[in-house]
């Protein structure tokens, strides 16, 4: 008998009723008497399953329905159509047994009390989730050490930097040991070193507890580092479900060959390279050539033969470019 998925969506949909009016004083006065409403479909017939322990990137452009879907899965919103199931529970019922087993971390929202030290919020969550004191003490010490928060947790939250606050938000969300993590832009606005620290912490948590991870992020490095599978939605609908490599092969099947040069490319060499593939940035010191996989050996040989060639790289197109091209297409059937 197949194992029950940790997360299952079946034709899930969410509609919002939104007030709409034209600008100007007359329209404002008219709206006081008679408001005009429109229905916005944030999520449309979304269906997929996620197995226990999977790490899934949930991607899409702004307004695609990512955050709405996470809120539906966490029970913050009721679906308009279809159904969702997380760990065997209906999220919208918000049963205590369900809430003890999940966590929702939103990079632009806070759970911490603004004027109190983070330690006070940690202790409050210990009481709310009825975490045994030995477990709480052990987990908190481990997280503080992993995230290097020893000098931070005793300060009022309002005095912390964004990166420090986000680390504390992760701690308060994970103290009760959730089995499913919904992470919505957990590294937004952070510098590179903070992003790396957060990624490493999430990776360690998943490895130690076998947690199921659903991540939304506009930083593709987060997705590439943390996720084995990606779901791409646009306009509330699923457009792709598979690995990053599969998405890249579908949207940008060309391989990228790059090299550094000591001088500018001469016209004759440019013509030869353009016959092999699509020539990208060609100003010294870096040259980029996108070629069909079968032509990679020829491209490598020709690039290495250029005077002053060094630092050869062969890889797929960056995920950012792939996503941009995917959303630019927006054609019927794409991603099915």
Secondary structure per residue as TSV (DSSP state, phi and psi in degrees):
chain	resnum	aa	ss	phi	psi
A	1	X	-	360.0	126.0
A	2	X	-	-64.2	147.1
A	3	X	-	-69.6	141.2
A	4	X	-	-67.8	132.6
A	5	X	-	-65.5	152.6
A	6	X	S	-69.9	-35.8
A	7	X	E	-134.7	132.3
A	8	X	E	-139.9	127.1
A	9	X	E	-117.8	136.6
A	10	X	E	-131.1	106.1
A	11	X	E	50.2	42.9
A	12	X	E	-71.5	135.2
A	13	X	E	-141.7	150.4
A	14	X	E	-141.9	123.2
A	15	X	E	-115.1	143.6
A	16	X	E	-118.5	142.6
A	17	X	E	-97.4	117.3
A	18	X	E	-119.1	134.1
A	19	X	E	-73.9	136.1
A	20	X	E	-135.1	136.0
A	21	X	-	-152.5	161.1
A	22	X	-	-80.2	159.5
A	23	X	S	-73.1	162.7
A	24	X	S	110.7	158.7
A	25	X	H	-64.8	-42.9
A	26	X	H	-61.3	-43.7
A	27	X	H	-65.4	-35.3
A	28	X	H	-65.5	-43.8
A	29	X	H	-66.4	-39.6
A	30	X	H	-64.0	-35.4
A	31	X	H	-68.5	-22.1
A	32	X	H	-67.7	-28.7
A	33	X	H	-94.3	-45.4
A	34	X	-	-139.7	111.5
A	35	X	-	-88.5	145.5
A	36	X	E	-106.4	133.9
A	37	X	E	-120.3	147.6
A	38	X	E	-128.9	152.3
A	39	X	E	-98.0	130.7
A	40	X	E	-113.9	125.2
A	41	X	E	-91.9	103.5
A	42	X	E	-80.5	-35.1
A	43	X	E	-134.1	133.8
A	44	X	E	-128.9	111.4
A	45	X	E	45.4	54.2
A	46	X	E	-86.5	125.6
A	47	X	E	-133.9	127.9
A	48	X	E	-170.5	165.4
A	49	X	E	-128.2	151.7
A	50	X	E	-130.3	126.1
A	51	X	-	-77.4	156.1
A	52	X	T	-58.6	132.3
A	53	X	T	87.7	-4.1
A	54	X	-	-72.8	152.1
A	55	X	E	-115.9	111.0
A	56	X	E	-121.8	127.7
A	57	X	E	-88.5	131.0
A	58	X	E	-113.7	101.8
A	59	X	E	-117.4	158.2
A	60	X	-	167.6	164.6
A	61	X	S	-71.0	171.0
A	62	X	T	-57.2	134.6
A	63	X	T	83.6	8.1
A	64	X	S	-75.2	-21.5
A	65	X	S	111.0	11.7
A	66	X	H	-65.1	-54.5
A	67	X	H	-65.2	-38.2
A	68	X	H	-59.4	-42.9
A	69	X	H	-63.1	-43.4
A	70	X	H	-63.0	-38.9
A	71	X	H	-66.6	-35.0
A	72	X	H	-64.8	-41.7
A	73	X	H	-71.2	-28.3
A	74	X	H	-88.5	-4.4
A	75	X	T	86.1	10.2
A	76	X	S	-79.5	-21.4
A	77	X	S	-128.4	151.1
A	78	X	-	-95.5	135.8
A	79	X	-	-69.2	150.0
A	80	X	S	-84.3	-35.4
A	81	X	E	-142.8	163.3
A	82	X	E	70.9	-166.6
A	83	X	E	-148.0	157.7
A	84	X	E	-131.1	148.8
A	85	X	E	-139.5	129.7
A	86	X	E	-128.3	119.7
A	87	X	T	54.6	32.4
A	88	X	T	84.5	0.2
A	89	X	B	-106.2	153.3
A	90	X	-	-85.9	112.3
A	91	X	G	-55.3	-40.5
A	92	X	G	-63.1	-19.6
A	93	X	G	-72.1	-22.0
A	94	X	-	54.2	42.8
A	95	X	-	-69.8	142.0
A	96	X	H	-55.2	-37.0
A	97	X	H	-64.1	-31.5
A	98	X	H	-73.3	-47.8
A	99	X	H	-63.1	-28.0
A	100	X	T	-72.4	-13.0
A	101	X	T	-111.2	2.5
A	102	X	E	-129.6	166.6
A	103	X	E	-146.7	138.7
A	104	X	E	-118.9	118.6
A	105	X	E	-116.0	120.5
A	106	X	E	-117.0	122.5
A	107	X	T	-60.3	-23.9
A	108	X	T	-107.1	8.6
A	109	X	S	-123.8	156.5
A	110	X	-	-127.2	143.7
A	111	X	-	-100.8	-18.2
A	112	X	S	-78.1	145.4
A	113	X	-	-72.6	126.9
A	114	X	T	-62.7	-39.7
A	115	X	T	-98.2	0.2
A	116	X	S	-108.2	157.1
A	117	X	B	-63.8	151.4
A	118	X	H	-58.3	-32.3
A	119	X	H	-57.7	-35.0
A	120	X	H	-66.5	-39.7
A	121	X	H	-67.4	-37.1
A	122	X	H	-60.1	-46.1
A	123	X	H	-65.3	-37.6
A	124	X	H	-61.5	-44.1
A	125	X	H	-66.0	-31.4
A	126	X	H	-59.8	-42.3
A	127	X	H	-71.4	-44.0
A	128	X	H	-60.8	-45.0
A	129	X	T	-91.1	2.7
A	130	X	T	53.0	48.2
A	131	X	-	-78.2	127.1
A	132	X	-	-56.3	137.8
A	133	X	H	-55.4	-43.1
A	134	X	H	-61.1	-40.9
A	135	X	H	-64.8	-43.3
A	136	X	H	-60.6	-47.9
A	137	X	H	-61.4	-43.3
A	138	X	H	-67.3	-47.6
A	139	X	H	-63.9	-43.1
A	140	X	H	-63.6	-44.5
A	141	X	H	-61.4	-41.5
A	142	X	H	-65.1	-43.8
A	143	X	H	-69.1	-39.5
A	144	X	H	-62.2	-39.4
A	145	X	H	-68.9	-45.9
A	146	X	H	-63.2	-37.0
A	147	X	H	-98.4	3.1
A	148	X	T	54.1	56.1
A	149	X	-	-108.7	9.5
A	150	X	T	-55.2	-37.6
A	151	X	T	-90.3	4.5
A	152	X	T	-112.5	-39.0
A	153	X	T	-66.1	-16.7
A	154	X	T	-90.9	-1.8
A	155	X	S	-95.0	151.2
A	156	X	B	-56.6	139.1
A	157	X	G	-59.1	-34.6
A	158	X	G	-64.4	-17.3
A	159	X	G	-91.2	-4.5
A	160	X	S	-85.4	153.7
A	161	X	-	-72.5	167.3
A	162	X	H	-58.7	-44.8
A	163	X	H	-63.2	-42.4
A	164	X	H	-64.7	-41.6
A	165	X	H	-64.3	-40.9
A	166	X	H	-65.9	-36.1
A	167	X	H	-61.8	-44.0
A	168	X	H	-65.9	-34.7
A	169	X	H	-62.0	-39.2
A	170	X	H	-64.6	-41.6
A	171	X	H	-61.5	-49.4
A	172	X	H	-64.8	-28.6
A	173	X	H	-79.3	-23.7
A	174	X	H	-109.4	-1.2
A	175	X	T	-59.7	-32.8
A	176	X	T	-84.3	4.7
A	177	X	-	68.3	51.8
A	178	X	-	-65.6	150.6
A	179	X	S	-89.6	-22.8
A	180	X	E	-126.2	128.2
A	181	X	E	-114.7	121.9
A	182	X	E	-104.2	112.9
A	183	X	E	-115.3	114.6
A	184	X	E	-109.4	102.9
A	185	X	S	53.5	56.9
A	186	X	T	-70.0	-16.2
A	187	X	T	-115.1	17.9
A	188	X	T	-61.2	133.2
A	189	X	T	76.9	4.9
A	190	X	-	-92.3	156.2
A	191	X	-	-77.6	173.2
A	192	X	H	-61.5	-41.9
A	193	X	H	-65.3	-39.2
A	194	X	H	-66.4	-40.8
A	195	X	H	-59.5	-44.3
A	196	X	H	-62.0	-41.1
A	197	X	H	-64.6	-42.4
A	198	X	H	-65.4	-44.0
A	199	X	H	-59.7	-44.9
A	200	X	H	-63.3	-40.2
A	201	X	H	-63.8	-45.5
A	202	X	H	-63.9	-41.3
A	203	X	H	-62.3	-42.6
A	204	X	H	-65.2	-41.3
A	205	X	H	-61.3	-44.9
A	206	X	H	-62.4	-43.2
A	207	X	H	-64.8	-40.4
A	208	X	H	-76.2	-35.2
A	209	X	H	-110.7	-7.0
A	210	X	-	63.8	30.0
A	211	X	-	-70.6	152.9
A	212	X	E	-86.2	132.8
A	213	X	E	-123.5	127.6
A	214	X	E	-123.4	118.1
A	215	X	E	-122.0	129.0
A	216	X	E	-109.2	138.8
A	217	X	-	-164.1	145.7
A	218	X	S	-91.4	-4.6
A	219	X	-	-93.3	106.2
A	220	X	H	-66.9	-21.5
A	221	X	H	-64.0	-35.8
A	222	X	H	-60.3	-46.7
A	223	X	H	-65.3	-46.8
A	224	X	H	-63.1	-34.9
A	225	X	H	-79.1	-28.7
A	226	X	H	-110.4	-20.4
A	227	X	-	-116.6	137.2
A	228	X	S	-92.7	-19.7
A	229	X	E	-138.6	148.1
A	230	X	E	-129.7	143.0
A	231	X	E	-113.8	127.8
A	232	X	E	-113.7	124.0
A	233	X	E	-119.7	151.2
A	234	X	E	-147.7	133.9
A	235	X	T	52.6	38.4
A	236	X	T	79.8	1.7
A	237	X	E	-119.1	149.4
A	238	X	E	-74.6	128.6
A	239	X	E	-114.3	-21.5
A	240	X	E	-156.0	143.7
A	241	X	E	-143.5	111.7
A	242	X	E	170.6	-162.8
A	243	X	-	-86.1	164.4
A	244	X	H	-60.7	-42.3
A	245	X	H	-60.4	-40.1
A	246	X	H	-65.4	-40.6
A	247	X	H	-64.5	-43.8
A	248	X	H	-62.0	-43.8
A	249	X	H	-63.9	-34.6
A	250	X	H	-72.6	-45.3
A	251	X	H	-89.7	-42.0
A	252	X	-	-130.8	78.2
A	253	X	-	-69.2	-12.5
A	254	X	S	-71.9	145.5
A	255	X	E	-90.2	148.4
A	256	X	E	-103.0	122.0
A	257	X	E	-113.3	122.8
A	258	X	E	-127.0	150.5
A	259	X	E	-152.2	156.9
A	260	X	E	-105.1	141.2
A	261	X	-	-122.4	155.8
A	262	X	S	-88.1	-10.8
A	263	X	S	-147.6	171.1
A	264	X	-	-70.9	156.4
A	265	X	-	-77.3	131.2
A	266	X	-	-80.9	158.6
A	267	X	H	-57.7	-39.2
A	268	X	H	-63.9	-44.5
A	269	X	H	-66.0	-35.4
A	270	X	H	-61.2	-44.4
A	271	X	H	-62.2	-43.1
A	272	X	H	-62.2	-43.2
A	273	X	H	-68.7	-37.6
A	274	X	H	-66.1	-23.8
A	275	X	H	-74.1	-21.2
A	276	X	H	-87.6	-32.5
A	277	X	S	-175.2	-160.2
A	278	X	E	-91.6	116.8
A	279	X	E	-85.3	123.3
A	280	X	-	-95.5	-129.2
A	281	X	-	-61.9	121.2
A	282	X	-	-124.0	15.0
A	283	X	S	-88.5	140.7
A	284	X	T	-57.8	142.5
A	285	X	T	-98.4	-1.3
A	286	X	E	-117.1	138.7
A	287	X	E	-127.4	137.3
A	288	X	E	-124.7	133.1
A	289	X	E	-132.1	121.3
A	290	X	E	-96.7	121.2
A	291	X	E	-133.9	159.2
A	292	X	-	-64.3	146.6
A	293	X	G	-51.0	-38.2
A	294	X	G	-67.4	-20.2
A	295	X	G	-99.7	4.0
A	296	X	H	-58.2	-46.2
A	297	X	H	-57.8	-42.2
A	298	X	H	-64.2	-41.6
A	299	X	H	-65.5	-42.5
A	300	X	H	-61.6	-45.7
A	301	X	H	-62.4	-42.2
A	302	X	H	-69.7	-38.9
A	303	X	H	-68.0	-40.9
A	304	X	H	-66.8	-22.0
A	305	X	T	-80.7	-10.0
A	306	X	S	-69.7	142.6
A	307	X	T	-60.2	131.6
A	308	X	T	74.5	17.1
A	309	X	-	-71.7	139.5
A	310	X	E	-159.1	167.6
A	311	X	E	55.9	57.6
A	312	X	E	-71.7	138.2
A	313	X	E	-134.3	140.1
A	314	X	E	-131.1	120.2
A	315	X	E	-158.7	173.8
A	316	X	E	-74.8	166.0
A	317	X	-	-63.8	146.5
A	318	X	-	-57.1	145.4
A	319	X	H	-60.7	-32.8
A	320	X	H	-58.6	-43.3
A	321	X	H	-67.3	-39.4
A	322	X	H	-62.7	-46.1
A	323	X	H	-63.9	-41.4
A	324	X	H	-61.5	-42.1
A	325	X	H	-68.5	-38.6
A	326	X	H	-59.5	-46.6
A	327	X	H	-75.4	-24.5
A	328	X	H	-69.9	-28.2
A	329	X	H	-70.7	-54.9
A	330	X	-	45.0	35.8
A	331	X	-	-88.1	159.3
A	332	X	T	-65.7	133.5
A	333	X	T	85.3	-10.3
A	334	X	T	-64.6	128.9
A	335	X	T	89.7	-1.4
A	336	X	-	-79.9	360.0
